[in-house]
Amino acid sequence: MVYEFTKNVLFGYYVDHMSTPDLSAVLERQLLLQLGDRLKLLRKAQSLNTVDMAARLGITRNTLRAVEAGDPATAIGTYLRVMSVLGVSGEFALLASDILQAPPAGSAAARSRRSAPVVQLRVTVDESLHRMQDLQSLALHEEAVRRVKADPTLVHQAIAIAHRWLDTGDSRSAGLWREWIGILEAGAWRKALGRGRRAQQLRQASPLVTVLPQTVRKGILAQVARLKSGIDFGGEANRPGESPSSKAASRPATSSNTSSVPAPRLRTNTSS
């Protein structure tokens, strides 16, 4: 996954080429989880309960819970409405505006030889065991749901496994397996993809992930492991049409201006 950002002369400089390794499935899920957590914390900081917040938004409490859970199926417009009520829609407006466009050709900003500052954003998953397991479990199940929607025969495979577990497995999990059979037959995937306690219990006793090929499972686990160390958005910033090598050649060996200051780093962690 590659993100490219440019900041124009509103701040006297621009930042170009903010990139990260391709970790689309797990990284995007983690970012949505963090967004949901942040919106929930903002709501609580403003002493808004879910009933009042949902009423102000004109949505149901279940939809609000989906937003605060970082549900990828929730419409982006709903996220924007929540952000607006909480007073942080300006961040979305910045992304949607033309301020992120490259400076016009021939402008002072485009001709500037000043080095653009490097901006880095680090995204990590909370190192506590339950957070790692929850992200891993969500990623595995979302991939499994995607596959069973594309190939319904996999649903029958998962149901057969659930029945076999009921016949031979630990009776303490029997209730969860019966519930899984109902989920699989009805396609009620949201029951297992939530962030509530029951959804977590269901994922811990899931026959659904058994339909995933071993290579897919290993790939998802590897992506989660990389997130534990942190994924950096950012890198060397270049002006449009300028290569890193040409910029290095034109840069003075020493400089006293602020462009020589090390890049700011922001570490973003999931919080509950």
C-alpha positions as CSV (number, residue, x, y, z in Angstrom):
1,M,0.0,0.0,0.0
2,V,1.4,3.4,-0.9
3,Y,0.1,6.7,0.4
4,E,1.3,9.9,-1.3
5,F,0.7,13.3,0.4
6,T,1.7,16.8,-0.7
7,K,1.4,19.9,1.4
8,N,1.4,23.2,-0.5
9,V,2.7,26.6,0.3
10,L,0.0,27.3,2.9
11,F,2.7,26.2,5.4
12,G,5.6,27.2,3.2
13,Y,6.6,23.7,2.3
14,Y,5.2,20.4,1.0
15,V,5.6,16.8,2.0
16,D,5.8,14.2,-0.7
17,H,5.7,10.5,-1.0
18,M,4.4,9.1,2.3
19,S,4.6,5.4,1.9
20,T,4.4,2.1,3.7
21,P,5.0,-1.5,2.9
22,D,2.1,-3.5,1.4
23,L,0.2,-4.7,4.4
24,S,-3.3,-3.8,3.1
25,A,-5.6,-6.3,4.8
26,V,-4.2,-6.2,8.3
27,L,-2.9,-2.6,8.3
28,E,-6.2,-1.2,7.0
29,R,-8.1,-3.2,9.7
30,Q,-5.8,-1.9,12.4
31,L,-6.3,1.7,11.2
32,L,-10.1,1.3,11.3
33,L,-9.9,-0.2,14.8
34,Q,-7.8,2.8,16.0
35,L,-10.2,5.3,14.3
36,G,-13.1,3.7,16.1
37,D,-11.3,3.7,19.4
38,R,-10.4,7.4,18.9
39,L,-14.0,8.4,18.1
40,K,-15.3,6.5,21.2
41,L,-12.8,8.3,23.4
42,L,-13.7,11.7,22.0
43,R,-17.4,11.0,22.6
44,K,-16.8,10.0,26.2
45,A,-14.5,13.0,26.7
46,Q,-17.5,15.2,25.7
47,S,-19.7,13.4,28.2
48,L,-22.0,12.1,25.4
49,N,-23.7,8.7,26.0
50,T,-24.6,6.5,23.0
51,V,-28.3,7.3,23.2
52,D,-27.7,11.1,22.9
53,M,-24.9,10.7,20.3
54,A,-27.1,8.5,18.1
55,A,-30.0,10.9,18.4
56,R,-27.8,13.8,17.3
57,L,-26.6,11.9,14.4
58,G,-29.9,10.4,13.4
59,I,-28.6,6.9,13.4
60,T,-29.3,3.8,15.5
61,R,-27.1,2.9,18.5
62,N,-26.1,-0.2,16.7
63,T,-24.7,1.9,13.8
64,L,-22.9,4.1,16.3
65,R,-21.4,0.9,17.9
66,A,-20.3,-0.2,14.5
67,V,-18.5,3.1,13.9
68,E,-16.7,2.9,17.3
69,A,-15.8,-0.7,16.5
70,G,-14.1,0.4,13.2
71,D,-16.5,-1.7,11.1
72,P,-15.3,-1.6,7.5
73,A,-18.8,-2.2,6.2
74,T,-20.2,1.1,7.7
75,A,-20.6,3.8,5.1
76,I,-17.8,6.5,5.0
77,G,-20.5,9.1,5.3
78,T,-21.5,7.8,8.7
79,Y,-17.9,8.0,9.9
80,L,-17.8,11.6,8.6
81,R,-21.1,12.6,10.4
82,V,-19.7,11.2,13.7
83,M,-16.4,13.1,13.2
84,S,-18.4,16.3,12.5
85,V,-20.4,16.0,15.7
86,L,-17.2,15.4,17.7
87,G,-15.5,18.4,16.1
88,V,-12.8,16.6,14.1
89,S,-14.2,16.7,10.6
90,G,-11.5,19.2,9.7
91,E,-9.0,16.3,9.4
92,F,-11.3,14.6,6.8
93,A,-11.7,18.0,5.0
94,L,-7.9,18.3,4.8
95,L,-7.7,15.0,3.0
96,A,-10.6,15.9,0.7
97,S,-9.4,19.4,-0.2
98,D,-7.0,20.5,-2.9
99,I,-4.4,21.5,-0.2
100,L,-2.8,18.1,-0.7
101,Q,-2.1,18.8,-4.4
102,A,1.4,19.5,-5.7
103,P,2.3,23.1,-6.1
104,P,1.5,24.6,-9.6
105,A,4.3,24.3,-12.1
106,G,6.4,27.4,-12.3
107,S,5.3,28.6,-8.8
108,A,7.7,29.7,-6.1
109,A,7.0,26.5,-4.2
110,A,7.7,24.3,-7.2
111,R,11.0,26.1,-7.9
112,S,12.1,26.0,-4.3
113,R,15.4,24.2,-3.6
114,R,14.5,24.0,0.0
115,S,14.4,20.4,1.3
116,A,10.9,19.3,2.3
117,P,10.8,18.0,5.9
118,V,10.2,14.3,6.3
119,V,7.0,13.4,8.2
120,Q,6.7,9.9,9.6
121,L,3.7,8.2,11.2
122,R,4.1,4.9,13.0
123,V,1.2,2.6,13.3
124,T,1.5,-0.3,15.8
125,V,-0.9,-2.8,17.5
126,D,-1.0,-2.7,21.3
127,E,1.5,-5.3,22.5
128,S,-0.9,-6.7,25.1
129,L,-1.7,-10.3,24.2
130,H,-5.5,-9.9,23.9
131,R,-5.1,-7.0,21.5
132,M,-2.8,-8.9,19.2
133,Q,-5.1,-11.9,19.3
134,D,-8.2,-9.9,18.6
135,L,-6.6,-8.2,15.6
136,Q,-5.3,-11.5,14.3
137,S,-8.7,-13.2,14.9
138,L,-10.6,-10.4,13.1
139,A,-8.2,-10.5,10.1
140,L,-8.5,-14.2,9.8
141,H,-12.3,-14.2,10.0
142,E,-12.8,-11.3,7.6
143,E,-10.7,-13.1,5.0
144,A,-12.6,-16.3,5.6
145,V,-16.0,-14.5,5.2
146,R,-14.7,-13.0,1.9
147,R,-13.9,-16.4,0.6
148,V,-17.1,-18.1,1.6
149,K,-19.1,-15.3,0.0
150,A,-17.2,-16.1,-3.2
151,D,-17.4,-19.8,-2.8
152,P,-20.6,-21.0,-1.0
153,T,-19.4,-24.6,-0.9
154,L,-16.9,-23.5,1.8
155,V,-19.9,-22.7,4.1
156,H,-21.0,-26.4,3.9
157,Q,-17.4,-27.4,4.7
158,A,-17.4,-25.2,7.8
159,I,-20.9,-26.5,8.9
160,A,-19.7,-30.1,8.6
161,I,-16.7,-29.3,10.8
162,A,-18.9,-27.7,13.4
163,H,-21.1,-30.8,13.5
164,R,-18.1,-33.0,13.8
165,W,-16.8,-30.9,16.7
166,L,-20.3,-31.2,18.4
167,D,-20.1,-35.0,18.1
168,T,-16.5,-35.4,19.3
169,G,-15.3,-32.1,20.9
170,D,-15.4,-30.5,24.4
171,S,-19.1,-30.1,25.5
172,R,-18.2,-26.8,27.1
173,S,-18.0,-25.3,23.6
174,A,-21.1,-26.9,22.3
175,G,-23.2,-23.8,22.7
176,L,-20.8,-21.8,20.6
177,W,-20.6,-24.4,17.9
178,R,-24.4,-24.5,17.6
179,E,-24.5,-20.8,17.4
180,W,-21.8,-21.0,14.6
181,I,-24.0,-23.4,12.7
182,G,-26.8,-20.8,12.8
183,I,-24.4,-18.1,11.7
184,L,-23.1,-20.1,8.8
185,E,-26.6,-21.1,7.6
186,A,-27.9,-17.6,7.8
187,G,-24.8,-15.8,6.7
188,A,-25.0,-13.6,9.8
189,W,-21.3,-12.7,9.7
190,R,-21.6,-9.6,11.8
191,K,-22.3,-11.7,14.9
192,A,-18.7,-13.0,14.6
193,L,-17.0,-9.9,13.4
194,G,-17.8,-7.5,16.2
195,R,-15.6,-6.4,19.0
196,G,-17.9,-7.5,21.9
197,R,-17.2,-10.3,24.3
198,R,-19.6,-12.7,22.6
199,A,-18.0,-12.1,19.2
200,Q,-14.6,-12.8,20.7
201,Q,-15.8,-16.0,22.2
202,L,-17.3,-17.1,18.9
203,R,-14.0,-16.4,17.1
204,Q,-12.1,-18.5,19.7
205,A,-14.3,-21.5,18.9
206,S,-14.6,-20.9,15.2
207,P,-15.0,-23.5,12.5
208,L,-14.9,-20.8,9.9
209,V,-11.2,-20.2,9.7
210,T,-10.6,-23.9,8.9
211,V,-11.6,-23.1,5.3
212,L,-8.6,-20.9,4.9
213,P,-5.6,-22.4,3.1
214,Q,-2.5,-22.7,5.4
215,T,-0.5,-20.3,3.3
216,V,-3.2,-17.6,3.7
217,R,-3.3,-18.1,7.5
218,K,0.5,-17.9,7.7
219,G,0.5,-14.7,5.6
220,I,-2.0,-13.0,7.9
221,L,-0.1,-14.1,11.0
222,A,3.1,-12.7,9.5
223,Q,1.4,-9.3,8.8
224,V,0.2,-9.1,12.4
225,A,3.7,-9.9,13.6
226,R,5.1,-7.1,11.5
227,L,2.6,-4.6,12.9
228,K,3.8,-5.5,16.4
229,S,7.1,-3.9,15.5
230,G,5.4,-0.9,13.9
231,I,4.8,0.1,10.3
232,D,6.2,3.5,9.3
233,F,4.4,5.9,6.9
234,G,6.9,8.2,5.5
235,G,10.3,8.5,4.0
236,E,12.6,10.8,2.0
237,A,10.5,13.6,0.6
238,N,11.2,14.8,-3.0
239,R,9.9,17.7,-5.0
240,P,7.8,16.7,-8.1
241,G,10.1,15.4,-10.8
242,E,13.1,15.2,-8.5
243,S,14.8,12.0,-7.7
244,P,16.4,11.3,-4.3
245,S,19.9,11.2,-5.8
246,S,19.5,14.6,-7.6
247,K,18.1,16.2,-4.4
248,A,21.1,14.8,-2.4
249,A,23.5,16.2,-5.0
250,S,21.9,19.7,-4.8
251,R,21.7,19.8,-1.0
252,P,24.4,21.8,0.9
253,A,26.7,19.6,3.0
254,T,25.8,21.6,6.1
255,S,22.9,23.9,6.9
256,S,21.6,25.9,9.8
257,N,18.0,26.2,8.7
258,T,15.1,24.1,10.1
259,S,15.2,21.6,7.2
260,S,18.2,19.9,8.8
261,V,16.2,19.1,12.0
262,P,15.4,15.4,12.2
263,A,11.9,14.4,11.0
264,P,9.1,14.4,13.6
265,R,7.8,10.9,14.5
266,L,4.4,10.1,15.7
267,R,3.7,6.8,17.3
268,T,0.0,5.8,17.2
269,N,-1.1,2.9,19.4
270,T,-4.5,1.3,19.7
271,S,-6.2,2.2,23.0
272,S,-9.4,0.7,24.5
